[in-house]
Amino acid sequence: MANPLQDKHILLGVTGSIACYKAAETKKWEPVEIKQWRGSSDDKKEVALKEYNKDHYLIKEEKMPNGNLKIILKDKKTGAISQVIQT
């Protein structure tokens, strides 16, 4: 069975290379132009925020290689992102 992403890697490689050469000439960031987009056109994605405590939403929990637990939180009032490391 063929890899469904195989064509996309080639497309991004070619268009990315074109943007790279163009950026080298213009000395600024250049966009990657994709002539035919085959992905979803639905940009609306509902994100369900998980309650952590009364002041924060839980964004992510990650087990670190040393065994610590890293918790990334979002403040409900300010939207500020913070992290807590539990040992």
NORFEN-V794607 format. One record per residue. N is the residue number from 1. RES is the residue in one letter. D_CENTER is the distance of its C-alpha to the mean C-alpha in whole Angstrom. Layout:
((N	RES	D_CENTER) (N	RES	D_CENTER))
//
This chain:
((1	M	28) (2	A	26) (3	N	22) (4	P	21) (5	L	18) (6	Q	21) (7	D	21) (8	K	18) (9	H	17) (10	I	21) (11	L	20) (12	L	17) (13	G	19) (14	V	22) (15	T	20) (16	G	18) (17	S	21) (18	I	23) (19	A	21) (20	C	21) (21	Y	25) (22	K	25) (23	A	23) (24	A	26) (25	E	29) (26	T	27) (27	K	26) (28	K	23) (29	W	19) (30	E	20) (31	P	18) (32	V	17) (33	E	19) (34	I	19) (35	K	22) (36	Q	22) (37	W	19) (38	R	19) (39	G	16) (40	S	16) (41	S	17) (42	D	17) (43	D	14) (44	K	15) (45	K	14) (46	E	15) (47	V	14) (48	A	17) (49	L	17) (50	K	19) (51	E	22) (52	Y	22) (53	N	25) (54	K	27) (55	D	25) (56	H	22) (57	Y	19) (58	L	17) (59	I	13) (60	K	14) (61	E	16) (62	E	16) (63	K	20) (64	M	20) (65	P	22) (66	N	25) (67	G	25) (68	N	24) (69	L	22) (70	K	19) (71	I	18) (72	I	15) (73	L	17) (74	K	17) (75	D	20) (76	K	22) (77	K	24) (78	T	22) (79	G	18) (80	A	18) (81	I	16) (82	S	18) (83	Q	18) (84	V	21) (85	I	22) (86	Q	25) (87	T	27))
//
